[in-house]
């Protein structure tokens, strides 16, 4: 598949990046904005997510119903998402509908109405979303771990926000937050598929970024990489008591930043430890012993920091045994992170998943938008493959020794009894059990 990417920076600071794909008739289009939960102050926690919802509630030219009807007529879906450091609004349309889709999406991004009555309705929806999230321990435990790993740093906050902030922020406050962050230099327009770069640039210029730029608003702009890095690793334990059938447990600690060259080795390491069905944790905990249905490792990379950890869900009777097996596997992994066979298999898995994923226009658009907004180089597929192939056993050994050092690991749990959770932590690290007791 023939591809290329081009980047244009307008005088306003807005960046446009495209990747042309000859063999498709669709275009994946996205607006990437440098705002998320980690660039919010405490009184703002949840405003990025609330604004994401309000973008669909009508603009200067389109009502909420009209937005839905336009994309339904095109046979396209329109969606959005909020993360720790970014917000994105995206769609995939036939190439003949690109300009109309861009026109509507630009109006949503630059000119949302923030109607007070619409805000009250959407506020209730987000509050229901927060309540639903609080009732789902399998998701909630990851934010409990974030609080343990990052302490009071904004990276430790839930993306979804705080109910008090969502419930009380008036329309004027939401509009001010939007005006300070949805500015051209903090936005990337990305497109992949059957798209002509110069034509898209002209479309973006016609759509306009008519956002007020008052000096005091510009001064509050904080790009996603501007937040101060968190303090050094401090092992903490957080437990949330909830009547559940399982204990939901996460173990983890600080990882690496998204521009760290070791990120390629981290992908390989993650696969071997718990990222695939042939991984060590999956095989030992689930397949050989039947101690869990769900067990896996995970990684998250941010501007100045990262997080690496594992999740396990198991019944109370199995918790101590399961965590003892995990402790044994972590110790073995630090000493011997991969055999030659495991290393080769993991590299091929990482390469295969990447290449197969990039056959999707949406995946390519996501890669473009996220990379350009974060200031990361847009490596070719061959360049990424070269870096994955270059990962050595020594690279994995050094990374495992750093990321899985027992003194760096924090723990998070949700379940019925704190005492049961505390006792189960003893095999991982005595310090964790003592912290849980405190």
MARZA-325226 format. One record per atom (N, C-alpha, C): y, x, z. Coordinates in steps of 0.05 Angstrom, whole numbers, plus 5000, padded with zeros to 4 digits. Layout:
BEGIN
YXZ/...
This chain:
BEGIN
497650175000/500050005000/502550185000/504250144980/506650314978/508750214997/509850385014/511850305033/514050515035/516350435044/518450625050/520350485070/521750635086/523750515103/526450635098/528450465100/531250555097/532850435120/534950585128/536650505150/539550525141/541050315147/543950315142/545350245168/547450385174/549150325197/551850225187/552549985194/555049875186/557349985203/559849945194/562150045210/562249925238/561149685241/561149555267/559149685286/557349845276/555249965293/552549825290/552549595277/550049455272/548249615254/545649645261/543849785244/541849595230/541349655205/539449495189/537249685179/534749615185/532549785177/530449605162/529449715140/527549555124/525249735116/523049605110/520749745099/519549565077/519649665052/518749505030/515749525026/514349295022/511449285017/511049134991/509949274971/509649154945/507748924943/505648924959/503448734954/503648474969/505948414981/506248164996/508547994985/508547744991/510647554983/512347465007/511647565030/513047475055/514847695065/516647615083/518447805097/518347745126/517747945143/518147905172/520848005179/522447835192/525247895198/525747865228/527148055239/527648045267/530348155275/531648045295/533948145308/533048275335/533648525339/532948665364/535448735379/535548635404/537948665421/537248825445/539049015452/538549195474/539249065501/537848855509/538248745535/535548635545/535048665570/532548575582/532748595612/530548545626/530748535655/531548785669/531049015656/531649275670/534549355667/536049215650/538949275648/540649055660/539448895678/540848685692/541348785721/543648705731/544148745760/542648525776/542448565801/541048365818/542048085814/544648035814/545647755810/545147655782/544247825763/543847745735/540847715729/539147755748/536247775743/535147515730/534547525705/533547295690/535447195669/537847305667/539747195647/538947275618/537847505614/536847585587/534847385578/532947305595/530847115588/532046835584/533946755601/535146495598/536746475571/538146685564/539646685539/537646665515/535446805517/533446795496/532746495491/532346345512/531746055509/534145905497/536545975506/538845825497/539545875468/538646095456/539146145428/538045925410/536045785420/534745575404/536045305409/538045295427/539245035435/541644955418/542045085396/544245005379/546345225377/547745225353/549745435347/552345295338/554245455329/556745345319/556245155295/554045205280/553645055255/551044885255/549144955272/546544825271/545744715299/544844465299/543744355323/540944465328/539844425352/537144525358/535144395338/535444135333/533543995315/533844105287/536244155278/536644265251/535244535248/535444705268/534144965267/531144925264/529944745279/527044695277/526344585249/527944405239/527444285213/527644485191/529544665192/529844865171/527445045169/526445145192/524245325191/521645175185/521444925194/519044765187/518944725156/521244675144/521344635115/520544885100/521145115111/520345365099/517445445104/516145285121/513345355128/513245595145/515245645161/515445885177/515645815207/514946005223/515245985252/517646155261/519146065280/521346215291/520746255321/520946495330/520246555358/522146765369/521746815395/523447025408/521947125433/522747345443/521447455467/523347635482/523047655508/524647825525/522748025538/523648275539/522148485553/523748615574/522748845584/524248995604/526849105593/526849185567/529149325556/530249195531/528849005519/529748885494/529248585494/530848455476/530348175469/530148165439/528248005428/527947995399/527747695391/528847645367/528647385354/527547435327/525347305320/523847395296/522547155282/521947195256/520646995240/519247145217/517447005203/516247095178/516446875158/517746935135/518346735115/517546835088/517246655068/517046735041/519646875032/519347065014/521647225006/523947054994/523246824982/525346654970/526946514992/525946515016/527446385038/528846585057/528846835049/529847045068/532846995075/534446945055/537346915060/537946675079/536546455074/537046225091/536146275119/533746405122/532746475149/534746665163/535746865149/537547045161/540146905170/541146725153/543646585159/543346435186/541046285189/540746125213/540246315237/538646515234/538046695257/540546845265/542246925246/544747065253/546546885269/546646625261/548346435276/547246405304/544646395308/543446375334/544146615351/543946855340/544447105355/547347135362/549147095342/551947155346/553546915358/552646675352/554346445358/552946215372/551346265393/550146045408/552245875422/551845625425/553845445436/554145455466/551845495480/551845485509/553045225519/552345005506/553244735515/552144685543/553944585561/553244555589/550844355592/550844135577/548643945580/546044065570/546144215548/543744345537/542744555557/544644695569/543844895589/542344775612/543244545622/541844415644/538944345637/538544245613/535844185604/534144435602/535244645589/533644885586/533245025612/535145005630/534845115657/532345005671/531844745668/529544625680/526944725667/527044765641/524644875627/523945145637/526045315640/525545595650/524545585679/525645415695/524645395723/521745305723/520945125705/518145055704/516445285694/517545445676/516145685667/515645885690/517745915706/517546095729/515445985749/515445725753/513445605772/510645645761/510345605735/507645635722/506745925725/508546115721/507946395723/507146465752/508546355771/507846405799/505046305807/504146105792/501545995797/499246145783/499946345768/497946495752/497646775763/495846815782/495647085795/494847305776/493447245755/492547445736/494947575721/497147425718/499647535707/501447635730/501647485751/503547555772/502947825784/500447905786/499748155799/500948395786/501548385760/502748605746/505648645755/507048435761/509748465772/509648555801/507648475816/507248575843/506848875842/505248965823/504949255820/507549385812/509149265794/511649375787/513449415811/513449225829/515049265854/514049495870/511449535870/510249755886/510850025873/510650045846/511050295832/513950375831/515750185825/518550255821/520350185844/519350065865/520950015888/523249825881/525649895889/528049725883/529249765856/528149935840/529249985813/528849735796/530749675777/530449435761/527949425745/526649645738/524049635724/521949495741/522349475767/520449335784/520749035784/522748925771/523248635771/521648495750/521148245755/519748075735/521648015712/520648025687/522247975664/523247685665/521647505674/522247215673/524747145690/525347315710/527747275726/527247125752/529447095767/529346965793/530346675790/528946505804/529546215802/532446165811/533346305832/536046255842/538146315821/537746535807/539746615786/539646415763/537246335754/537046145732/538245875740/537845795765/538745535773/541745515777/543045745782/545945735791/547945845771/547045995751/548946115733/550145905714/552845875714/554045675697/554145765668/554845575650/554945635622/556945865616/559245865630/561246075625/560146355633/558646365654/557446615662/555346715642/553846535631/551846605611/553246695586/555346565578/556846645554/558046925557/559046985581/560247245586/558047465585/555747405596/553547605595/552747655565/552547435550/551947465521/554047625506/556547565511/558747705497/558748005502/557848085526/557848365533/555548525521/553348385514/550948525506/550148465477/550748235467/550148165439/552448255421/552848515421/554948645405/553548805383/554948855360/553648985338/552249245344/553549425359/552349685365/549949675383/549349435393/547049405411/544949235397/545149195371/543349025356/542249175331/539649125326/538349225301/537248985286/537748975261/536348775243/534148925229/531748835232/529448965220/527948765202/526948875179/525448705161/523248865147/520948745143/518748885129/517348685111/516648775087/515248605068/516548615041/516748385028/517948365002/520948345005/522248575011/525048575017/526448805003/528748754992/530448954980/532549035001/532749295007/534449385029/537349315023/538349385000/541149344994/541849044994/540048884984/540548594984/540748485013/538948585031/539048495058/541648585072/542448825067/545048925078/547248735070/547348655045/549448475036/549248205050/546848105054/546447855068/547447875096/546748085110/547648125138/550648125139/551948265120/554848275120/556048005115/554847845098/555847575093/555547395118/553247435132/552747275156/554747335178/555647585180/557847655199/556847675227/558247845242/557747875271/560347815285/561047555285/563547475296/563447445326/563247675340/563047675369/565547775380/566847635400/569247745412/568748015424/570648205420/570348475430/572748545448/572848425471/574848495490/574148755504/576248905512/575749175523/573949155548/574448955565/572848935589/569948865583/569548705562/566748645554/565348885543/566749035526/565549275514/564849475536/566349495557/565849685578/563349635593/562449375593/560049305608/557549335592/557749415566/555449445549/553649665559/551049605563/549149805572/546749805554/546649995535/544250005518/541750035534/539449985522/536949985537/536150245549/537250475539/536550725551/538650835570/540550655578/542750745595/542150725625/540150565633/539550535661/538550795673/539350855697/538451105710/535451095714/534151335712/531251335716/530551275745/528251165750/527451115778/526951375793/526851355819/526251585836/523451675832/522751905843/520052015840/517851825852/515351905846/513151735854/512951705884/512751455893/512251395921/510051185922/507851245934/505551055935/506250825954/506050585944/506650345960/504350145956/504149965975/502249745973/503749475975/503149295958/504249025959/501948825957/501948635975/499848425975/501148155977/500247965960/501247695960/498947515967/499147375990/497047195998/497146935983/494846865971/494646625955/491746535956/491246285958/488446175957/487446185929/485846385923/484746425897/481646475899/480346425877/477446475876/476746775874/478646925863/478247215859/480547355874/480047615878/482247795885/483047925859/485747915854/486848045830/488148305839/487348525828/488148785838/489148955815/491449095820/492449295802/492849555817/492049775805/492550045815/494150185794/496250335802/497750465782/499950635793/501350785776/503450955784/505351005761/507351175766/509151245744/507751375721/508551305697/507451415673/509351605659/509451585632/511251765617/513151595601/515451715593/517451575578/516651535549/517951355536/517051275509/517551495488/519351695494/519751915475/518252165482/516452145502/514852375511/512752425489/512552675480/510552735459/507652695469/507252675495/504552625505/503752335501/505452165490/504751885486/502351845468/501852035450/499552015433/496952075448/497152275466/494852335484/494352105503/496551975512/496151745530/494651525517/495051465492/493551255479/490651325478/489951575473/487151655472/485951635500/487451725520/486451725548/486051435557/487851255551/487650975559/485150855547/484550905522/482150795510/479650885524/479551135532/477051245544/476751135572/478951115587/478751015615/478050715616/479550555602/479150265605/480250095583/480850215560/482150065539/480349935518/477749985520/475949865500/473349775514/471649635499/469149535511/467149765516/467549995504/465850225510/467050415530/469350345541/470750515560/469150545586/469850745602/468450795627/468650575647/471050475651/471350265671/469850005663/470149935638/468749685628/465749715631/464749945623/461849985624/460849995653/462150145670/461150175697/461549925714/463849805713/464549585731/463349325721/463549265695/462649015684/459749025673/459349205654/456849195639/454449285656/454749495671/452449605687/452049465714/454249365726/454149265753/454848975756/456148855736/456848575737/458748505759/460648685765/462448645787/465048505779/465548475753/468048355744/467648245716/469148035710/469247945682/471448105667/473648155681/475948285668/476648535683/476548765669/477349025681/478349195657/480649315660/481749475638/484149645649/484749845634/487150015639/489349935621/491750015627/494149935611/496250155614/498150145595/500450325595/502950175587/505250265597/507850155589/509750385589/511250415567/513150635564/515950525561/517850645577/520550555577/522450785571/525050745573/526950945564/526651205580/526651195607/526551435623/524051445641/522251265637/519951245656/517751095642/515551075656/513250925646/511550835669/509350695662/507550595682/504750615670/502850705686/500050715677/498350615699/496450445693/494750325714/492350185704/491150035722/488749875715/488749615729/487449415718/487149155729/484249095734/483648945756/480948855762/481148585775/479548395766/479248135779/476448095788/475948045814/473248015824/473147835848/470747725854/470447545877/470547705903/471247575925/471547715950/469047875958/466747775953/464247915961/463948175946/465148195922/464848435906/467148635908/469248555922/471748715921/471349005931/470149035954/469749305965/468049475946/465849365937/464049505920/465349575893/466849385882/468149435857/470249655859/471749655880/473849865883/472550135889/470250135902/468950385906/467950505880/466950335862/466250425836/468650525820/470850385822/473350475809/474250745820/474050775847/474851035859/473151265848/470551215846/468751415836/469451485807/469951275791/470651325763/473251475759/475251415776/477751555775/477451855782/475851905803/475352175810/473952325788/471952195776/470452325754/472252365730/474052185726/475852205703/477852435706/478852465731/480652695735/479252955730/476752975738/475253225734/474253265705/473453045692/472253065666/473152815650/475552825638/476652585626/475352505600/473852675587/472552595562/470452795554/468352695543/466452875528/467552905500/466353085485/467253115457/466752865442/464552725448/463952475434/465952255441/466652235467/468652035475/471352085462/472152345462/474652415450/474752335420/472652405406/472652335377/472652035373/471051895388/470951605385/473651475392/474951565412/477551455420/479651505399/479751745388/481651805367/481251625343/478851585335/478351415312/479151125318/478651035343/479350765351/482450735350/483950925361/486850905361/487950905332/486851075316/487751085288/487050835273/484650735277/483850495263/485450245271/485950215296/487549985306/490350005295/491550245295/494250275285/494450205256/492750315239/492850275210/492249985204/490249865216/489649585211/491949405220/493149475243/495449315252/497749315233/498249555221/500549585203/500149455176/497849325171/497549165147/499048905150/500048845174/501648605179/504648665176/506048485162/508848525159/510248495186/509248315203/510448285230/510148535247/507848665246/507448905261/509249125251/509649145225/511449355214/514349295222/515149045221/517848975229/518249045259/516348975276/516549035304/516849335309/515349495295/515449785297/518249885289/519249775267/521949865258/524049795278/524149545286/526249455304/526249595331/523849605343/523649735369/524250035368/523350165347/523850455345/526750525340/528050385322/530850435316/532650365340/532150145353/533750065376/533450275398/531050385401/530550585422/531250865414/532050915389/532751175381/530351355376/527951235371/525551395366/525351455336/524151675328/523751735300/521651545288/522151465263/520251295249/518251475235/516151535249/514051715238/512451555217/511551695196/509751575177/507051545189/505351385176/502551345186/501151615187/501551775166/500152035165/501152215188/503752205195/504752365217/503552285243/503352015247/502051925272/499152005274/497751985252/494952065251/494652365258/496452525247/496352815253/496752865283/498452715296/498952755325/496552655341/495352445332/492952345347/490652545343/490252645319/488152845314/488553095330/491053155336/491653405351/491153385381/490553145391/490053125420/487553265428/487753435448/485453595457/484453505484/482053615491/480953555518/482853665540/484053895535/485954005554/488353825558/489353695536/491553505538/490753275556/488353165553/487452945569/487053025598/485953265602/485553355629/488153385645/490153495632/492753535645/494053265651/493853085631/495152815635/493752655656/491052665656/489552515677/490152625704/490352885707/490953005733/493652915744/495552875726/498252795734/498352495740/497352325721/497752045724/495951915745/493552035749/491651915767/491352065793/493252235800/493252365826/493352155848/491452155867/491351945887/493951895902/495452105907/497852075923/500051925907/499751905881/501751775864/501051475859/498651395867/497751125860/498750915880/499950705869/500650475885/498550255880/498550055897/496649835895/497949575898/497049375883/498049105886/495648915886/495848705902/493548525904/494548235909/493048045899/493447765904/490747655912/490647515934/488147405943/488447265970/486147205982/486247036006/486947186032/485947436035/486247576060/487147866056/489347936069/490448206068/488548406080/487148336101/485248526114/483048606095/482048416080/479848476061/480948666039/483348616030/484548796010/484949076021/485949086045/486549346058/483949516060/481849386069/479349526073/478249626046/478649476025/477649545999/479149785987/481549845996/483150065985/482250335996/480750336017/480050586031/478750786011/476850705994/475650905976/477551015955/479650865948/481550965928/483151195940/484351145963/485951355977/486451256005/485751406025/486251316053/489151246058/490951396044/493851346048/494551056040/493250946019/493750676011/492950476032/490550516044/489650346065/491550346088/492550586095/494450606117/497050466111/497950496086/500450356077/500150056078/497749966070/497249676070/497249576099/496149726117/496149646145/498949626156/500649816147/503449816157/505049576145/
